[in-house]
Amino acid sequence: MYCRLTAAIVRAGHHTAYLTEQNSFPLRPARTLPNGQAEPSVDELRRQMRRVFRDRSEAQRRGARARNDLAACCTAERAGDLIEGHLRRIEGALLA
């Protein structure tokens, strides 16, 4: 997504925080796996892949939107803040 490529992704997991109908081709999970991952509906995956093939301008538009969305929310500063928060929680647990 960050490379402006079209993505057809299962709506499950952490990436759902930035996955939208406007920046990707989300897929319903057909089956949720024990580790929190999910498998897509094969029929829906086929439909979405055909849609991407038939409407390439829409696929390019969504890819560009994905790049802009990720650039806005997934900055180095934000990643640093998240890591710092995790480290502080670990430190607190170790000192408790």
For each residue, the residues with C-beta under 8 A, 3 or more apart:
1: 4 5 7 23 24 63 66 67 69 70
2: 66 67 70 71 74
3: 67
4: 1 60 63 64 66 67
5: 1 63
6: 24 25 52 59 60 62 63
7: 1 24 25 63 66
8: 24 25 26 27 40 45 48 49 52
9: 15 19 24 25 26 27
10: 13 26 27 28 29 37 38 39 40
11: 16 19 26 27 28 29 38
12: 16 29 32 36 37 38
13: 10 16 36 37 38
14: 17
15: 9 18 19
16: 11 12 13 19
17: 14 73
18: 15 23 69 70 73 74
19: 9 11 15 16 23 24 26
20: 23 24 26 69
21: 24 26
22: 62 65
23: 1 18 19 20 62 63 65 66 69
24: 1 6 7 8 9 19 20 21 62 66
25: 6 7 8 9 48 51 52 59 62
26: 8 9 10 11 19 20 21
27: 8 9 10 11 40 41 44 45 48
28: 10 11 40 41 44
29: 10 11 12 32 38 39 40 41
30: 38 39 40 41 42 44
31: 38 39
32: 12 29 36 37 38
33: 36 37 38 39
34:
35:
36: 12 13 32 33
37: 10 12 13 32 33
38: 10 11 12 13 29 30 31 32 33
39: 10 29 30 31 33
40: 8 10 27 28 29 30 44 45
41: 27 28 29 30 44 45
42: 30 45 46
43: 46 47
44: 27 28 30 40 41 47 48
45: 8 27 40 41 42 48 49
46: 42 43 49 50
47: 43 44 50 51
48: 8 25 27 44 45 51 52
49: 8 45 46 52 53
50: 46 47 53 54
51: 25 47 48 54 55 58 59
52: 6 8 25 48 49 55 56 58 59
53: 49 50 56
54: 50 51
55: 51 52 58 59
56: 52 53 59 60
57: 60 61
58: 51 52 55 61 62
59: 6 25 51 52 55 56 62 63
60: 4 6 56 57 63 64
61: 57 58 64 65
62: 6 22 23 24 25 58 59 65 66
63: 1 4 5 6 7 23 59 60 66 67
64: 4 60 61 67 68
65: 22 23 61 62 68 69
66: 1 2 4 7 23 24 62 63 69 70
67: 1 2 3 4 63 64 70 71
68: 64 65 71 72
69: 1 18 20 23 65 66 72 73
70: 1 2 18 66 67 73 74
71: 2 67 68 74 75
72: 68 69 75
73: 17 18 69 70 78
74: 2 18 70 71 78 79
75: 71 72 78 79
76: 79 80
77: 80 81
78: 73 74 75 81 82
79: 74 75 76 82 83
80: 76 77 83 84
81: 77 78 84 85
82: 78 79 85 86
83: 79 80 86 87
84: 80 81 87 88
85: 81 82 88 89
86: 82 83 89 90
87: 83 84 90 91
88: 84 85 91 92
89: 85 86 92 93
90: 86 87 93 94
91: 87 88 94 95
92: 88 89 95 96
93: 89 90 96
94: 90 91
95: 91 92
96: 92 93
